[in-house]
């Protein structure tokens, strides 16, 4: 359903102007994909928000813990992107910028699509693409942990997850936080700066030693740079490698 509280006094030009709120969905990405494939006419920048997701998904089929009303669970529709770079950075950069500037939280982007505070994850993104009328529809699904206490997370991730409430002690108003974040999303996406340039500013990975599991092998590497396409340039045993995001590559959050 359309809810005015999420669009009134919204300071964007396009993104979020058409925002639909659902009490509960299996997944905002899945519902948006179904609506597009059922020929629903959704405009650029349409947003679906679910107060609760019963089957939230992260990257590579991982479960995203969103079957509660403790976070902001949403998807943004972007048609054939005018930035040809990897869009996986986009929500993380926008969120990191928002948290730093509005909440004094030193958030940073972990390649390719997570946001950390310290070494704990506060947000993740899943992008899915479907062809619609000779163009690609990119559905950018993002979850942001807002209200959780440590015990609200499953035991196996309590040591590596955080929320805005845990970082600040404040419970933000959901629609206000959403309007701030979608503003930053549009600002970053429509700016003349490249996403790779933003990544260099809002990530703490460049120049750091990292530990990774790549094709089931433990690897130590030094992050050298990011390419315009969104690939990570690393040095392993004195040799330069280019890493592309995939399921068999996992980078530790301690760096």
C-alpha positions as CSV (number, residue, x, y, z in Angstrom):
1,X,0.0,0.0,0.0
2,X,1.1,3.6,-0.5
3,X,1.9,5.4,2.7
4,X,2.4,9.1,2.7
5,X,4.6,9.2,5.8
6,X,7.4,7.7,3.7
7,X,7.2,10.3,0.9
8,X,6.1,13.5,2.5
9,X,8.9,16.1,2.9
10,X,11.1,13.7,0.8
11,X,14.0,15.7,-0.6
12,X,14.8,13.6,-3.6
13,X,13.9,14.3,-7.2
14,X,13.2,10.8,-8.4
15,X,14.2,8.0,-6.0
16,X,11.7,7.1,-3.4
17,X,8.9,9.3,-4.8
18,X,7.0,6.1,-5.5
19,X,7.4,4.2,-2.2
20,X,5.2,1.2,-1.4
21,X,5.0,-0.2,2.2
22,X,4.1,-3.8,2.9
23,X,3.3,-5.1,6.4
24,X,5.0,-8.4,5.5
25,X,6.6,-10.0,2.4
26,X,8.7,-13.0,1.8
27,X,11.2,-10.6,0.1
28,X,11.0,-7.1,-1.3
29,X,13.3,-8.1,-4.1
30,X,11.1,-11.1,-5.0
31,X,7.9,-9.1,-4.9
32,X,9.3,-6.4,-7.1
33,X,10.7,-9.0,-9.5
34,X,7.3,-10.6,-9.7
35,X,5.5,-7.3,-10.3
36,X,7.9,-6.4,-13.1
37,X,7.5,-9.8,-14.8
38,X,3.8,-9.4,-14.5
39,X,4.1,-6.2,-16.5
40,X,3.4,-3.8,-13.7
41,X,4.5,-0.4,-14.8
42,X,7.1,0.6,-12.1
43,X,8.9,3.9,-12.6
44,X,12.6,4.5,-12.0
45,X,13.4,4.9,-8.3
46,X,10.4,2.9,-7.1
47,X,10.9,1.6,-3.6
48,X,9.3,-1.4,-1.8
49,X,9.6,-1.5,2.0
50,X,8.6,-4.4,4.1
51,X,8.2,-4.1,7.9
52,X,8.9,-7.8,8.0
53,X,10.5,-10.2,5.5
54,X,9.8,-13.9,6.0
55,X,12.4,-15.1,3.5
56,X,15.0,-12.4,3.3
57,X,18.0,-13.3,1.2
58,X,21.6,-12.0,1.3
59,X,24.3,-12.5,-1.4
60,X,24.8,-16.0,-2.8
61,X,21.6,-17.4,-1.3
62,X,22.6,-16.7,2.3
63,X,19.7,-16.0,4.7
64,X,19.3,-12.3,5.8
65,X,17.7,-12.1,9.3
66,X,14.8,-9.8,8.5
67,X,11.7,-11.7,9.8
68,X,11.1,-8.9,12.3
69,X,10.4,-5.2,12.5
70,X,13.9,-4.3,13.8
71,X,15.4,-2.9,10.6
72,X,14.8,-1.1,7.3
73,X,14.2,-3.8,4.7
74,X,13.8,-2.3,1.2
75,X,14.4,-2.6,-2.6
76,X,15.1,0.2,-5.0
77,X,14.4,-0.1,-8.8
78,X,17.1,1.2,-11.2
79,X,16.7,0.7,-14.9
80,X,19.7,0.3,-17.2
81,X,22.2,2.1,-15.1
82,X,23.7,5.3,-16.3
83,X,26.7,4.5,-14.1
84,X,28.1,1.4,-15.8
85,X,30.1,0.4,-12.7
86,X,29.1,-2.3,-10.2
87,X,26.1,-1.1,-8.3
88,X,26.8,-3.3,-5.3
89,X,28.7,-0.4,-3.6
90,X,25.9,2.1,-4.0
91,X,23.7,1.4,-1.0
92,X,26.7,0.9,1.2
93,X,28.3,4.1,0.2
94,X,25.0,6.0,0.7
95,X,24.5,4.4,4.1
96,X,28.1,5.0,5.3
97,X,27.8,8.6,4.2
98,X,24.4,8.9,6.0
99,X,25.6,7.3,9.2
100,X,28.8,9.4,9.3
101,X,27.2,12.7,8.6
102,X,23.8,12.3,10.5
103,X,24.7,10.0,13.3
104,X,28.4,10.3,13.9
105,X,28.8,6.6,13.4
106,X,32.1,5.6,11.6
107,X,30.5,3.2,9.1
108,X,32.6,1.9,6.2
109,X,32.0,-0.2,3.1
110,X,33.4,-3.8,3.0
111,X,33.8,-5.0,-0.6
112,X,31.6,-5.9,-2.3
113,X,28.3,-5.0,-0.6
114,X,28.4,-4.9,3.2
115,X,28.6,-2.0,5.6
116,X,30.5,-2.4,8.8
117,X,30.9,-0.4,12.1
118,X,34.2,-1.5,13.4
119,X,34.3,-5.1,12.4
120,X,30.6,-5.8,12.8
121,X,28.1,-5.8,10.0
122,X,25.2,-3.4,10.0
123,X,23.9,-3.7,6.5
124,X,24.1,-5.9,3.3
125,X,22.9,-5.7,-0.2
126,X,21.6,-8.1,-2.8
127,X,21.2,-7.0,-6.5
128,X,19.1,-8.9,-9.0
129,X,18.6,-8.1,-12.6
130,X,15.7,-8.9,-15.0
131,X,15.2,-7.8,-18.6
132,X,12.2,-5.6,-19.1
133,X,11.2,-4.1,-22.5
134,X,14.7,-4.1,-24.0
135,X,16.4,-2.8,-20.9
136,X,17.7,-4.2,-17.6
137,X,15.8,-3.6,-14.4
138,X,18.2,-3.7,-11.5
139,X,16.5,-4.4,-8.1
140,X,18.8,-3.3,-5.3
141,X,17.7,-4.9,-2.1
142,X,19.2,-3.6,1.1
143,X,18.8,-4.4,4.8
144,X,19.8,-2.1,7.6
145,X,19.9,-3.2,11.2
146,X,18.3,-0.4,13.2
147,X,16.8,-1.5,16.5
148,X,18.4,-4.8,17.5
149,X,20.0,-5.6,20.8
150,X,22.8,-8.2,20.7
151,X,20.5,-10.9,21.8
152,X,18.1,-10.2,18.9
153,X,20.6,-11.7,16.5
154,X,21.0,-15.4,16.1
155,X,23.7,-16.8,18.4
156,X,26.1,-17.6,15.5
157,X,26.3,-14.0,14.3
158,X,26.0,-12.1,17.6
159,X,29.8,-11.5,17.6
160,X,29.8,-10.0,14.1
161,X,26.5,-8.1,13.8
162,X,25.4,-4.7,15.1
163,X,22.6,-2.1,14.8
164,X,22.2,1.6,14.8
165,X,20.6,1.3,18.3
166,X,23.6,-0.6,19.6
167,X,26.0,2.0,18.2
168,X,24.2,5.1,19.3
169,X,21.7,4.1,22.0
170,X,19.0,5.9,20.1
171,X,15.9,4.5,18.3
172,X,15.5,6.4,15.1
173,X,12.0,6.8,13.5
174,X,11.8,4.4,10.6
175,X,10.3,6.8,8.0
176,X,12.7,9.6,8.9
177,X,15.7,7.3,8.6
178,X,14.5,6.0,5.3
179,X,14.0,9.5,3.9
180,X,17.6,10.4,4.9
181,X,19.0,7.2,3.4
182,X,17.2,7.4,0.1
183,X,18.3,11.1,-0.2
184,X,22.0,10.0,0.1
185,X,21.3,7.1,-2.4
186,X,20.1,9.6,-5.0
187,X,22.9,12.0,-4.2
188,X,25.6,9.4,-4.7
189,X,24.0,7.8,-7.7
190,X,23.5,11.0,-9.6
191,X,26.7,12.7,-8.8
192,X,29.6,13.1,-11.2
193,X,31.9,11.2,-9.0
194,X,32.5,7.5,-9.8
195,X,31.4,4.8,-7.4
196,X,35.0,3.6,-7.2
197,X,36.1,7.0,-6.1
198,X,33.4,7.0,-3.4
199,X,34.5,3.5,-2.4
200,X,38.0,4.8,-1.8
201,X,36.6,7.4,0.6
202,X,34.1,5.3,2.4
203,X,36.0,2.0,2.7
204,X,38.9,1.3,5.0
205,X,40.2,-1.6,3.0
206,X,42.6,0.1,0.7
207,X,46.2,-0.5,1.8
208,X,45.1,-3.0,4.5
209,X,46.2,-6.6,5.0
210,X,43.2,-8.9,4.8
211,X,42.4,-12.5,5.4
212,X,40.2,-14.2,2.9
213,X,38.9,-17.7,2.0
214,X,39.1,-18.1,-1.8
215,X,38.1,-21.4,-3.3
216,X,38.4,-23.0,0.1
217,X,41.9,-21.8,0.5
218,X,43.0,-19.4,3.2
219,X,44.8,-16.4,1.7
220,X,46.5,-13.3,3.1
221,X,46.5,-10.3,0.8
222,X,47.1,-6.6,0.7
223,X,44.3,-4.5,-0.9
224,X,45.8,-2.2,-3.4
225,X,42.9,-0.5,-5.2
226,X,39.4,-0.8,-6.7
227,X,38.7,-0.7,-10.5
228,X,36.1,1.3,-12.2
229,X,34.1,-1.9,-12.8
230,X,34.2,-2.6,-9.0
231,X,36.8,-5.3,-9.0
232,X,39.3,-5.5,-6.1
233,X,43.0,-5.3,-6.9
234,X,45.1,-7.2,-4.3
235,X,48.6,-8.3,-3.9
236,X,49.1,-12.0,-2.9
237,X,52.7,-13.3,-2.3
238,X,54.1,-10.3,-4.3
239,X,51.8,-10.8,-7.3
240,X,48.9,-8.6,-8.3
241,X,45.5,-10.3,-8.6
242,X,42.1,-9.0,-9.6
243,X,39.2,-10.4,-7.5
244,X,35.6,-10.5,-8.8
245,X,32.8,-11.0,-6.3
246,X,31.6,-14.6,-6.1
247,X,30.3,-17.1,-3.6
248,X,33.6,-18.9,-3.2
249,X,35.3,-15.7,-2.0
250,X,34.8,-14.5,1.6
251,X,36.9,-11.7,3.2
252,X,37.2,-11.5,6.9
253,X,35.9,-8.3,8.6
254,X,39.0,-7.8,10.7
255,X,41.3,-5.5,8.8
